[in-house]
Amino acid sequence: MQDPRPWTKSLPAALLLLAPFNILASLGMDIYLPVVPAMPAILHTTPEMVQLTLTVYMIVLGVGQVLFGPLSDRIGRRPVLIAGAAIFAAASFGLAATTSAPLFLSLRLLQAVGASATLVALFATIRDVYAERPENAVIYGLMNAMLAFVPALGPIAGALIAGAFGWRALFVTLGIPAVIMLLWALPQWHETRPAAAMAQARAFRPVLASGAFWTYTLAFSAAMGTFFVFFSTAPRILMDEAGFSEFGFSLAFASAALVMIATARFAEGIVGRWGIPGCMVRGMTLLLAGAGLLALGQMLAAPSFWTVLPPVWVMAVGIVLTASVAANGALRAFGKTAGTAVALHFCVQSLITGLAGTAFVILLDGTTAWPLVGYATSMATITLGVHARLKNRAA
């Protein structure tokens, strides 16, 4: 490593430098949710176009890893992070200044490009500095815990900011911290890429030919896509149909995130008891159960807290159980090509989540629970079918 700085020797100093980048990339999605129902009128466009502003961000965050991972191996972590933060900041200020739907969508894409580059450089830097140190588990645990809290707190912050200062303030709120963090990082964030590092050869074919890879990547897509469809439709269901205020919606949405956080607290013991396949199967079963309860509520009563949120809480437990084991199940056969396998795992998951999830939202009525019911049911069923076939072939 070149020119080591004090933050590489102090975990609190490292968190002060690294954590804001981690939070901001996720906040770019969640802080925007409370104003989603109002955006078609603001942008003079359709709900489907506004849905694309969520979809593009989700897809690019995952697909970007395939590009920026090898790029950070080739040119270094620092330039990728600096460029990503600058792009994110510029796009955020641009979003605050426009009411043109095509330009807004293009800027959301650029914002996601910046977020993806920043996240890749961030976690590559953590791997460079902490891979062989005892603080490794601590810093990864803290980073993941921060990401778990963003979906709970982001919409609440978004509702308060938009209510007090208007929707443009949401994107200014993203842009200003990005500039501050960039100015803070420029003198502090030295290059950490090992001098002998090279971009890893792409062993795409063996990964994509693996039945286990597809089983657990489909499971991860089912879990994360369920959450994606929920936050794509929840603003319209709870605010437009059930009459929630922006702040009331944010609290209701946060309840699902808090269920996920509480479940994650016990995930290690659950995985130890049921194992990787057992947790995945139970996760898919909970998605199906939640979808069934949601369908009953949709058919028998008007949208309300009780017809929507308790079924989503059941799904939230399934999401956490699945996410706790998906990466390990998908990647455990690829020790020598782990970087490539990780990139493909998240890339495929993002594509399935973004494209299939958006299709369900657009083709079914996005003001109802049917897109969420349809996505969770179909993806969980497909995953369990692929898992059963793989199990029979191994027997």
N, C-alpha and C positions, 0 to 999 in steps of 0.2 A: 504493500500500500504506500501511497505517496503522501508526504507532508501531514502526518497524523495530527488531528486537533483534539483539544481536551474532551469534546463530546464523545469521542470514541472510548474514553476511559471512565466516563461517568454516565450511569443509566439515566438519572434525572435530567442531565443536560442533553442526552440523546433524545429522550422523549420530548423535551421542549422544542427541539429542532425538527424531529421527524413527525410527531403526532398530528400537528395541524394539517400537513399535506394529506395524511390518511383520512382525516375527518372531512376535509373540504370536498374531496372528490365524490364521496357518498352524499354529502349535503346538497350537491348540485342536482340530485334527483329528488330528494325528500322534501326540501324546503319549498319546492314549487307546487306540491300537491294541492294545498288549500285553494289555490287560484285557478286550478285546471278547469272547473266548470265555467268560469268567467272568461277564459281565454278565447273561445270562438268569437264572442262579441268584440273583444278587444282587438283581435287580429283580423276581424271581418272574414272569418273562414269557417270551416266545418269542424265538428267534434272529431272527425276522423283525422284531419290534419293535425289537430292538437294532440291526438293520440300518438301520431308519428313523432312528436317532439319528445315523448317518453321512450318510444321504441328505439329511436336512433341512439339516444344516450345509452340505453341498456346494451344494445348490440355492439356499439363501438368500444365501450368499456372492456368487453370480453375479447372481441376480435383484435383490438389493438395490441393485446399481449403477444400475439403471434409476430407482429411487426417490431414492437419496441423491445421485447426481450432480447432477440438476437442483435438488434441495433445497439442496445446498451452494452452487450458483450463486445461489440466491435469498436464503438467510439467512446464508451465510458458511461458511467451512471450520471455524472454531474451534468454534461450537456443535455442529456435526455430530460432530466428533471427540470433544469432551468428553462429549456424550451417549452416543456409541458406546462409549467406554471405560468409562463408568459402568455401562451396561447389561451389557457383557461381564463386568465384575468381579462385579456382583450376581448374574448368572446362574451364574457359575462357583462362587461360594460356595453358591448354592442347590443346584447339582448335587452338591456334596460332602455336603450335609445330607439328601438324600432317597434313599429306596429305592422310591418309587412310580414305576412305569413311565410312566404318562401324564404325571405332573409332570416326570419326568426328560426326556421327549421335548419337552415344552413349554419347559423351561429350555434345552435344546439349541437350540431355535429362537431363543429370545431371545439366547443367546450368539452365534449366527451373525448375528443382526441387528446386535448391537454390533460384531462383527468386520467386517461389511460396511461399516457406516457409518464405522468407523475407517479402513479401507483407502481408501475413496473420498476422505475428507477428507485423508488423508496424501498420496496421489498428486496430488490437485488442488493442495495446498499446494506440493509439489515443482515442479509445472508453473508455478504463479504466481511462485515465487522464482527458479527456475533455467532457465526456458524459453529465455531469451536469453543465457545465460551459458555459458562454456566448460566449467564443471563439470557441465553437464547430463548428458553421456554417462557421466561417472564415477559420479555419484550413482545413476543408473538402473541401471548395471551392478552396483554394489555391492548395491543393493536386490534385484535379481534373483538375484545370487549367494547372498545370505542365504537367500532362499526356496528355492533349490536344496539348501542344506545342511539345512534343517529336516526334510524327509522322511528324510534319512540319520541325523540325530542325535536327532530327536524320539522315535521308538520306543525307542531305547536309553535315553534319559533316563526315558521312561515306565516301562520295565521296572525300572530301578534304583530309582526312587521308589516304585513300587507294591510291589516286593519288600521294601523297607525299612520303608515306613510305611503300606501299604495303598492301595486304589484311591481312597479319598476324597482322599488327599494330592495326586493328580494335578490335581484341580480347585482345591484350595487353592493349588497351585503356579501355576496360571493366574490366580487371583483376586488374590493378594498383589502380584505384579508389576504387574498392571493398576491397582491402587490407587496403588502407588508412582509409576508412570508418569503417572497422572492428576494426582497432587499435584505432580509435577515439571513437567508441562505447563501447569498453570493459570497460573502467573505468567510462563512463558516463551513460550507459543505465542500470538502475537498474530494478528489477522485478516490474511490475505494476499490475499483476494479483491480483484481490481481494482475500483475504485469504479464503473466503467461496466459491469461484468459483468452479464449477464442470462441467465436460463435459456434455453438454445438451443431454437429451435423444433424440434418433433419431425418429422423427415422420415422417418417409419417406412416409408411405402409404397415409395419408390424403393429403399431398402436391401433390404427384403424381396422386391422384385421382381428383384433382381440374381442372375443365375446364378453369378457368381464369388463373391458373398457366401455363398451356400448351399454351393457346392463346398468352400470353405476352412473354413467354419464346421462343416460335417459332418466334414471331416478333423480339425479341432481336437477335435470331440466324440469322434471315434473314438480319438484319441490320449489325451486326458485321461480319457475313460471307461474305457479299458483300464487305466490306472493306478488309477482309482477302484475298478473291479471287483477288481483285484489286491489292493489293501489292504483291501477288504471281505471277501475270501475267504481271504487268506493266513494270518490268525491261526488259523482253523479247520483249514486244510489242514496247515500246518506244525506247529502245537502239538497239536491234537486227533488228527490222523491220522498225522503223521510223528514225533510225540513230541518236538518241540523244546521247550526251556524258554522262558520269557518272554524271557530275555536272548539265548538262541540265536536265537530268532525275530527279535528286534530287529536282530541282526547280519546275519542273512540278508536281511531286508528292506532294511537299509541298503546291501547290495551292489547292489541294483537302482538305488537313488538315486545311488550313486557312479558307476555306469555312465552314468547320465544326465548327471551333472556332468562326467565325462571327455569325453563326446560333445559337450556344449555348448562345451567348450574349443576345439573345431575347427569349430564350426557356421558361423562366418563364412566360412571358406575353402571349406567344402562348398557353401554357398549360392552363393558366387561362381562355383563350377565348374558346378554343376548347374542353377542358377536356381530360381525359386520353384516352378513346376509340377514340375520334375524332383525336387526334394526331397520335395514332397508325395507324388508317386507312389511314390518309393522308400520313404518312411515307411510308406505303406499296405501296400506289398509286404512290408516287414519285420514288420508286425503279422500279416499272413497267414502268413508263414514261422514266426514264433514260435508262433502258434496251432496250426499243424500239428505242430510239435515237441512242444508241450504235450499235444496230443491223443494222439500216439504214446506219450508217457510215461504218460498216464492209462490207456491200454488195455493196455500191456505190463508195467507194474511198479507196485509200491506207491509211495505218495507219499514222496519223499525230496528232499534238497537237489538232486541231479542231475537228477531228473525235472521239477522245478519251476523252479529258479532260472536255469539256462542259457537255456531258452526265453524266460523273462521278460527276461533281459539283451538278447536279440535284439529283443524288443518295445520295451525301453527306448530303444535306439538309434533305432528308428522313431518313438517318441514325441517325442524331441528334434528329429529332422529335421523332423517335421511342425510342432511348436510353433514352430520357428525361422522358419517362413514363413507360418503360417496367418493371423496378424493382417494382415500386409502384403498377402497375396493377397485376403483378404476385404474390406479397407478402402481399397485404393489408389484406387478410383474415387470416394471420398466425402470429398475434401479439405475442402469447405465444411460438411459435416455430420459431421465425424469423431467428435465427441462422441456423437452419437446412434448412429452406426454401431458405435462401440466398445461402448457399453452394450448394444446388441442382440446383438452378436457374443458377448459373455460371458454374457449372459442366456440366449440360445438354447443355447449350449454347456452351461451349467449345467443347464438343464432336460433336455436330451437325456441328458447324463451321469447325472444323478440318477435320472430316471424310467426310462430304458431300462436303465441299469446295474443299478438295484435290481430291475427286473423279471427280468432274467437271473439274478440272485443268488437270488431267491425261487422262480422257476419251475423252475430247474435246481437241482441239489444243491450247496448252498453249501459243502459239505465236500469237494468235488472241483474239478478244474480246468475242468469243463464250462462254468460261467458265463463264465469268462474266455475260453475258446475260442470260445464262441458269440457273445459281444459283439464281440470283436476281429474275428472272421471276418465277421459280418454288417455291421458298420459300415464296415469297410475295403472290402468288396465294394460296398456302396451308394455310398460316396464315389467309388470308381473308376468306377462306372457313371455317376454324375452328371457326373464330370469328362469322361468319354469323350463323353457326349451334348453337353456344352457345347463341347467341342473340335470336334465334327462340325458343330455349328450355326455356329461361327465360320469354318469352312473354306469 
